[in-house]
Amino acid sequence: QIRKGLVVSCQVKEDQSLCPSVCLTIITTMSEEVIVNNSVWAGPTLSKEYIKKMLRSDRRTYYSTPELNDKLYIHFKGFRKIENLEEFTGIKVLYGEGNGFAKIEGLDTMTKLRSLYLQENCIREIENLENVEALHTLNLSNNFITHIKNLKNHKDLHTLYIASNNVGQDGLGDLEELKDCDNLAVLDIQHNRISDEAVLPDVLCKMKNLAVLYLKGNPVVKKIANYRKRVIASIPGLKYLDDRPVFEDDRRCAEAFMRGGFPEERAERRRMQEEKQQEHRRNHDAFMAMVRDARREHDEREAMLQEDHATTGCPSSDRPTDSVQASLTVGGHGQAPT
């Protein structure tokens, strides 16, 4: 009931183990209103006084001048609204998870923002990101979002985490805008409500640079026969699917399965095994050739030394070594002492 935004009546007794402030913060982060002693308690607010106090209290993390900061930590504070951040024009990373934000707002002046973390809030819609054109990473997991939208103009968007929401409950239209996110390479949409099998050919296959996909936990996974093989074969650039990487052998087997089922996959596995054996033999032959060449060069050097010894008449054991010869030099002129 709290997560649905209902009004909650809260009474905290002194003999309870959990202190009243903690109780109120937990409830406020998830509800629209909290009634305490017949009055509305709004919870903590992101006021200018709080921001000034935060900047002064942690000199190792922040500059006292808001414009000079490139990181801002406002996570797990129980705030219900993003506000009073207009002076933070140089922010590149904003951590705002674990609050009670119901709306994305107050970010118009953060034109340099690259990473935005707003997971574990109460956000229902992706909005007010028009001025954040440099956005690279966006985390909106564990919210109440039903429709992925207002992201197609973010050409630099590389990573989108939107797990554990309500995406897909209204059909395939909730995800269609993903096709227009040309640079999106990491997509986490696990544990949503995607049930339409057409999401694979109509949306995911049309994402040009998709390399990492988390799709597990959706009803559609059980509907797609041979799910992992089909997804790997359908998305050529996929490098990671759900819980493990996609290796080259996995891709070859998946593509063989799509061509001719299990018989073709078994034949492809045999070919892969033969290729590995041939590569092993080539590596062994190359190593043996290297050993033979080294031995031949060694024998040639020995033969040349023997020839020099025969010509000069000085056995190799009587000839001074280079280190001894160097120690006999005097004054660096290269002359041996009398």
JOVEN-V773608 format. One record per residue. RES is the residue in one small letter. SS is DSSP state (A for helix, B for strand, O for the rest). PSI is psi in radians with two decimals (NA if undefined). Layout:
# JOVEN-V773608
res:RES ss:SS psi:PSI
res:RES ss:SS psi:PSI
This chain:
# JOVEN-V773608
res:q ss:O psi:-0.67
res:i ss:O psi:-0.77
res:r ss:O psi:-0.40
res:k ss:O psi:-0.08
res:g ss:O psi:0.38
res:l ss:O psi:2.73
res:v ss:O psi:2.32
res:v ss:B psi:2.35
res:s ss:B psi:2.22
res:c ss:O psi:2.23
res:q ss:O psi:2.21
res:v ss:O psi:2.11
res:k ss:O psi:2.66
res:e ss:O psi:-0.45
res:d ss:O psi:0.03
res:q ss:O psi:2.62
res:s ss:O psi:-0.50
res:l ss:O psi:2.20
res:c ss:O psi:2.62
res:p ss:A psi:-0.68
res:s ss:A psi:-0.68
res:v ss:A psi:-0.76
res:c ss:A psi:-0.83
res:l ss:A psi:-0.67
res:t ss:A psi:-0.75
res:i ss:A psi:-0.79
res:i ss:A psi:-0.70
res:t ss:A psi:-0.60
res:t ss:O psi:-0.24
res:m ss:O psi:-0.13
res:s ss:O psi:2.88
res:e ss:O psi:-0.72
res:e ss:O psi:2.59
res:v ss:B psi:2.18
res:i ss:B psi:2.05
res:v ss:B psi:2.09
res:n ss:O psi:0.78
res:n ss:O psi:0.40
res:s ss:B psi:2.61
res:v ss:B psi:2.20
res:w ss:O psi:1.97
res:a ss:O psi:-0.23
res:g ss:O psi:-3.09
res:p ss:O psi:2.56
res:t ss:O psi:2.62
res:l ss:O psi:1.22
res:s ss:O psi:2.91
res:k ss:A psi:-0.59
res:e ss:A psi:-0.73
res:y ss:A psi:-0.72
res:i ss:A psi:-0.77
res:k ss:A psi:-0.75
res:k ss:A psi:-0.67
res:m ss:A psi:-0.75
res:l ss:A psi:-0.63
res:r ss:A psi:-0.44
res:s ss:A psi:-0.35
res:d ss:O psi:1.42
res:r ss:O psi:-0.36
res:r ss:O psi:-0.40
res:t ss:O psi:-0.65
res:y ss:O psi:2.66
res:y ss:O psi:2.60
res:s ss:O psi:-0.40
res:t ss:O psi:2.06
res:p ss:A psi:-0.63
res:e ss:A psi:-0.40
res:l ss:A psi:-0.20
res:n ss:O psi:2.46
res:d ss:O psi:-0.04
res:k ss:B psi:2.57
res:l ss:B psi:2.20
res:y ss:B psi:1.90
res:i ss:O psi:0.57
res:h ss:O psi:2.64
res:f ss:O psi:0.79
res:k ss:O psi:-0.23
res:g ss:O psi:0.27
res:f ss:O psi:2.56
res:r ss:O psi:-0.12
res:k ss:O psi:2.42
res:i ss:O psi:1.96
res:e ss:O psi:2.86
res:n ss:O psi:0.58
res:l ss:O psi:0.33
res:e ss:O psi:-0.52
res:e ss:O psi:-0.22
res:f ss:O psi:1.22
res:t ss:O psi:-0.24
res:g ss:O psi:0.16
res:i ss:O psi:2.29
res:k ss:O psi:-0.45
res:v ss:B psi:2.22
res:l ss:B psi:2.10
res:y ss:B psi:1.92
res:g ss:O psi:0.43
res:e ss:O psi:2.80
res:g ss:O psi:0.53
res:n ss:O psi:-2.77
res:g ss:O psi:0.54
res:f ss:O psi:2.22
res:a ss:O psi:-0.10
res:k ss:O psi:2.51
res:i ss:O psi:2.02
res:e ss:O psi:3.00
res:g ss:O psi:0.35
res:l ss:O psi:0.25
res:d ss:O psi:-0.54
res:t ss:O psi:-0.10
res:m ss:O psi:1.19
res:t ss:O psi:-0.26
res:k ss:O psi:0.09
res:l ss:O psi:2.21
res:r ss:O psi:-0.61
res:s ss:B psi:2.24
res:l ss:B psi:2.08
res:y ss:B psi:1.85
res:l ss:O psi:0.55
res:q ss:O psi:2.79
res:e ss:O psi:0.90
res:n ss:O psi:-2.76
res:c ss:O psi:0.58
res:i ss:O psi:2.36
res:r ss:O psi:-0.19
res:e ss:O psi:2.48
res:i ss:O psi:1.97
res:e ss:O psi:2.97
res:n ss:O psi:0.67
res:l ss:O psi:0.30
res:e ss:O psi:-0.63
res:n ss:O psi:-0.15
res:v ss:O psi:1.18
res:e ss:O psi:-0.38
res:a ss:O psi:0.21
res:l ss:O psi:2.22
res:h ss:O psi:-0.72
res:t ss:B psi:2.27
res:l ss:B psi:2.13
res:n ss:B psi:1.97
res:l ss:O psi:0.50
res:s ss:O psi:2.70
res:n ss:O psi:0.92
res:n ss:O psi:-2.70
res:f ss:O psi:0.57
res:i ss:O psi:2.37
res:t ss:O psi:-0.35
res:h ss:O psi:2.19
res:i ss:O psi:1.99
res:k ss:O psi:3.00
res:n ss:O psi:0.55
res:l ss:O psi:-0.17
res:k ss:O psi:-0.37
res:n ss:O psi:-0.06
res:h ss:O psi:1.52
res:k ss:O psi:-0.36
res:d ss:O psi:0.02
res:l ss:O psi:2.06
res:h ss:O psi:-0.60
res:t ss:B psi:2.25
res:l ss:B psi:2.02
res:y ss:B psi:2.03
res:i ss:O psi:0.67
res:a ss:O psi:2.74
res:s ss:O psi:0.91
res:n ss:O psi:-2.74
res:n ss:O psi:0.47
res:v ss:O psi:2.29
res:g ss:O psi:-0.13
res:q ss:O psi:-0.39
res:d ss:O psi:0.20
res:g ss:O psi:-3.00
res:l ss:A psi:-0.36
res:g ss:A psi:-0.34
res:d ss:A psi:-0.32
res:l ss:O psi:0.00
res:e ss:A psi:-0.50
res:e ss:A psi:-0.29
res:l ss:A psi:-0.46
res:k ss:A psi:-0.46
res:d ss:A psi:-0.04
res:c ss:O psi:1.49
res:d ss:O psi:-0.62
res:n ss:O psi:0.07
res:l ss:O psi:2.07
res:a ss:O psi:-0.46
res:v ss:B psi:2.09
res:l ss:B psi:2.07
res:d ss:B psi:1.78
res:i ss:O psi:0.52
res:q ss:O psi:2.70
res:h ss:O psi:0.85
res:n ss:O psi:-2.69
res:r ss:O psi:0.66
res:i ss:O psi:2.09
res:s ss:O psi:-0.16
res:d ss:O psi:2.13
res:e ss:O psi:-0.35
res:a ss:A psi:-0.12
res:v ss:A psi:-0.53
res:l ss:A psi:-0.99
res:p ss:A psi:-0.53
res:d ss:A psi:-0.36
res:v ss:O psi:-1.10
res:l ss:A psi:-0.69
res:c ss:A psi:-0.31
res:k ss:A psi:0.03
res:m ss:O psi:2.00
res:k ss:O psi:-0.67
res:n ss:O psi:0.35
res:l ss:O psi:2.11
res:a ss:O psi:-0.50
res:v ss:B psi:2.20
res:l ss:B psi:2.25
res:y ss:B psi:1.93
res:l ss:O psi:-0.15
res:k ss:O psi:2.74
res:g ss:O psi:0.04
res:n ss:O psi:2.60
res:p ss:A psi:-0.45
res:v ss:A psi:-0.43
res:v ss:A psi:-0.69
res:k ss:A psi:-0.31
res:k ss:A psi:-0.43
res:i ss:O psi:1.99
res:a ss:O psi:2.41
res:n ss:O psi:0.98
res:y ss:A psi:-0.96
res:r ss:A psi:-0.77
res:k ss:A psi:-0.73
res:r ss:A psi:-0.73
res:v ss:A psi:-0.75
res:i ss:A psi:-0.75
res:a ss:A psi:-0.47
res:s ss:A psi:-0.43
res:i ss:O psi:1.73
res:p ss:O psi:-0.59
res:g ss:O psi:0.15
res:l ss:O psi:2.24
res:k ss:O psi:-0.29
res:y ss:B psi:2.25
res:l ss:B psi:2.05
res:d ss:O psi:-1.74
res:d ss:O psi:0.05
res:r ss:B psi:2.82
res:p ss:B psi:2.87
res:v ss:O psi:1.84
res:f ss:O psi:2.94
res:e ss:A psi:-0.65
res:d ss:A psi:-0.67
res:d ss:A psi:-0.72
res:r ss:A psi:-0.74
res:r ss:A psi:-0.73
res:c ss:A psi:-0.71
res:a ss:A psi:-0.75
res:e ss:A psi:-0.63
res:a ss:A psi:-0.70
res:f ss:A psi:-0.71
res:m ss:A psi:-0.48
res:r ss:A psi:-0.78
res:g ss:A psi:0.38
res:g ss:A psi:-2.76
res:f ss:A psi:-0.67
res:p ss:A psi:-0.77
res:e ss:A psi:-0.61
res:e ss:A psi:-0.73
res:r ss:A psi:-0.71
res:a ss:A psi:-0.67
res:e ss:A psi:-0.66
res:r ss:A psi:-0.67
res:r ss:A psi:-0.74
res:r ss:A psi:-0.71
res:m ss:A psi:-0.70
res:q ss:A psi:-0.72
res:e ss:A psi:-0.68
res:e ss:A psi:-0.69
res:k ss:A psi:-0.69
res:q ss:A psi:-0.73
res:q ss:A psi:-0.71
res:e ss:A psi:-0.66
res:h ss:A psi:-0.73
res:r ss:A psi:-0.71
res:r ss:A psi:-0.74
res:n ss:A psi:-0.69
res:h ss:A psi:-0.77
res:d ss:A psi:-0.69
res:a ss:A psi:-0.68
res:f ss:A psi:-0.76
res:m ss:A psi:-0.66
res:a ss:A psi:-0.68
res:m ss:A psi:-0.69
res:v ss:A psi:-0.74
res:r ss:A psi:-0.73
res:d ss:A psi:-0.69
res:a ss:A psi:-0.72
res:r ss:A psi:-0.70
res:r ss:A psi:-0.75
res:e ss:A psi:-0.65
res:h ss:A psi:-0.76
res:d ss:A psi:-0.67
res:e ss:A psi:-0.72
res:r ss:A psi:-0.70
res:e ss:A psi:-0.71
res:a ss:A psi:-0.70
res:m ss:A psi:-0.69
res:l ss:A psi:-0.71
res:q ss:A psi:-0.68
res:e ss:A psi:-0.72
res:d ss:A psi:-0.70
res:h ss:A psi:-0.69
res:a ss:A psi:-0.59
res:t ss:A psi:-0.77
res:t ss:A psi:-0.36
res:g ss:O psi:0.30
res:c ss:O psi:2.05
res:p ss:O psi:2.67
res:s ss:O psi:-0.50
res:s ss:O psi:-0.42
res:d ss:O psi:-0.21
res:r ss:O psi:2.34
res:p ss:O psi:2.51
res:t ss:O psi:2.98
res:d ss:A psi:-0.66
res:s ss:A psi:-0.68
res:v ss:A psi:-0.76
res:q ss:A psi:-0.68
res:a ss:A psi:-0.59
res:s ss:A psi:-0.29
res:l ss:O psi:-0.17
res:t ss:B psi:2.61
res:v ss:B psi:2.20
res:g ss:O psi:0.26
res:g ss:O psi:0.21
res:h ss:O psi:0.03
res:g ss:O psi:0.28
res:q ss:B psi:2.33
res:a ss:B psi:2.57
res:p ss:O psi:2.69
res:t ss:O psi:NA
